[in-house]
Amino acid sequence: MSSSNSQVPLAASGSPSASGQVSARGAALSLLLRLGEATASQLAKDLDVSVQVMRRHLRSLEDEGLVAASPAPEGPGRPSNRWHLTAEGRGQFPDGSQQFALGLLASLAGNLPEKTLNQLMTLQAQSQALSYLSSIGDGPLQERLQRLVELRRMEGYVGECVPHSDGHSWLISEFHCSVMSIAEQFPCVCDQELQLIRQTFPDCEVERVQWRLEQGHSCGFRLSPAAPKKPT
């Protein structure tokens, strides 16, 4: 989920000067998408604006996390910044992956037995759990939970992890789900999410305590440290 309030293409609104800024910002993002990277002077020349104006736009886009700069030497003197889109910047452009996923799931559901589809979803959850486990590493449970929240944020989820009121558990709440429109048509995706959390934290008992498809504005998972196994 992008934190920026502007999307590309952008609808102009307000004063003429505001419309011009929106247009120039959107044009700069589109040009960087095509070029890969460019200096402020190159962008200014292609978009027919002054270098000073372009630098101002780039700094604004940088503050929003949409572009980033890398210094690159270009002859004697001070290195020039070469600007490129961040992942969030690329996310400003239309993405048909969700529609593709919906179509793919619909095709699978229409042509495969329910048991086979569930097995495929389980395999995907196992694969994703291994990726999460590799990324969050070892350490205290609280640290691993926070790392998971950050990983999920990069995937488009907006969540938090806080201590549960029972005093020994943790509560992960996700207020924005990057696959919500898919889950609305295929609730089995939510079952996969639950299995994914369980496999990522095998040392915890995990239960869903809030499901956005049923009620409320978030999905919630309570993770309780599992009791240590008694020696046999």
N, C-alpha and C positions, 0 to 999 in steps of 0.2 A: 504494500500500500504506500503510495507516495505521500510525503508530508507536505508537498507543495500544493498551493491552491490554484496553480495555473497548469493548464494542459495544452498540448499541441495537437491539432490546431486550436488557437485561442479565439474566443469570441470577443471582439472589441466592444468596450462599453465605456461610459463616462465621457470625459473631455477628449478633444482631439489629441492633446499631448499625451494623455494616458493611453489612447489607442495606438499612437505611434510607438510608445515604449513597448507595449505588448507585442506589436507587430515585429519590432526589431529583435526583441528577446526570442520570440518564436522562430524568426528567420535565422538567428544565430545558432539556436539549437539544431534546426534542420540542416544548416550548412555544416556544423560539426559532425552531424550524423553521416553526411556524405563524404566529408574529407577525412574523418578519423581524428585529426588534430590540426590545429592552426594557431598562428599568433594573432594577437589583437589587431595588428596592422593588416594582416591578410584578410581577416574577417571584415574589418572596416572598409577595405578597398572593394571587396566583393559585394558588400551590402550598401555601399555608397553613403557611409556615415563617417564622422570624424573618429580618429583613434581614441580621443578622450571619451567620446560618447560610448564607443564599443567597450572600452575598459570599464566604464561605469556599469554597463549591462552585465559584463562578465563577472564583476565583483558581486553584483546582486544575485546572479545565478549561482555563484560559488557559495554565497551565504545560505542559499536554499538547498545546497547539496546536489545541484544538478550538473555542475561542471567542476573540473579540477585542473590545476596547472602544474606543469613540470618544467623546470628551467632547462634550456637547451642553448649551448653556445652557438652563436652565429657570427663568426669572425671576431675581431678584437673588440674589447669593451665588455659591458655588462651583458650577461646571458639574457635571452628573451624567454618569456613564458610561452609554452606551447599548451594550448587549452584542448581538453577533450571531455566528452560526456562521461558522467559517472553512471553506474547501474541505474540509479534513480532517474538520471536524466534520460536514459534510454527508455525507462518506463513511462515517460511522458507521451510516447508515441503509441498509437493503437496496437493492441496485441490480440491476435485471434487464437491464442493457445487455449483459452478457456472454452471457447466454442468447439475447438478441435477435441478437447478432452471430453466434453459432453457428447459429441458425436461418436467418439470412440467407445465410451462407456455404453451408450445406447446400442451400438452395434454388437458389443460383447454380450450385453444383457439379452439381446434379441436372438443371439445365435449360440450361446453357451448355456449349459445347465447352471442353475443357481449355485450348486456346490462348486463347480469349476471356477465360476466368477469369484466366489468367496476365497477360494484357494489362491487365485491370482492376487487378490487384494491383500491377503495375508503375506504372501511373498514380497509384495511391494513394501509393506510395513516393516518386515524383517530387514530388507535392504536399507530402508531409510533409518531404522534404528541403529544399524551398524555404522552408518555415516555419522549419526548424532553421537554415538558412543566414542568414535574416533575423535570427534571435534571437542567434546566437553571434557574428555580425559577423566583422570581420577581426582580425588579431593573430597572435601566435606560436601554433604548433600546440598547445603544452601548454595555453595559456589557452583555446583553442577546445574542446579535448577536455574540460576541466573544466566549461566551460559546458554542453556536451552532457550530461555526467553529471548536472548539476543539473537541466537540463530534463527528462531522462528520470526523475529522481527524482520530480518533480512529476506525472509521468504514471503513477506507481505502480511504477517499476522501482527496484531497489536495487543500485547498482553502484559501481565505483571505477575510476580510471584511474591506472596506475603505469608507470614505465619498464620496458621489456622487458629481459630478461637479456642480449639481444644488444648492448645499449649504444646503439642508435640508433632503436629502434622503441618504440611505446607499446602497452600492453595494457589494453583495456577489459574488465572482468569484470562480469557482471550475475548477481547471486545470487538475485534475485527478479524474475520476469517477469510483468508485469501481464496478459499474454495467453497464459499458459502453458496453460490449459485449452483455449483455442482452437487453439493450436499442436499440442497432442497429437492433435487430430482432423484438423487441416489443416496439415501440415508446410510447405506452401507459404508460410505466414505467416512462417516462419523465413527462407526464401529472400528474402522481401520485406525483412526486417530487414537482411539482409546488403547488399542493394542500397541500402537507405536509408542505411546508414553510408558506403558507397562514394560515393554522390552528395552526401552532406553534407561529405565530405572528398575532393574531386576531386584534391587535391595529394598524396594518399597512396595507397599500395597497401594494400588491406584484404583480409584473409583471416580466415575463421573458424578458430579453433584449439581451441575447446571447444564442444560442443553438448550441452546438458542432456538432450535427447531420446535421445541415444545413451548417454552415461555422464557421471558426475560430478554436481556440484551447482550448476554455473553455466554460462553461455554466455560465450564469450570471443572477442574480435576483436583481431587484431594489426594496427596501423597503422604502416606504414613510409613515411617521406617519399619521394616519387617522385624519381627522378634528374632533374635539370633537363634540359630538351630541348636538344639540340645545334642551334646555328643552321644553317640550310640555305644 
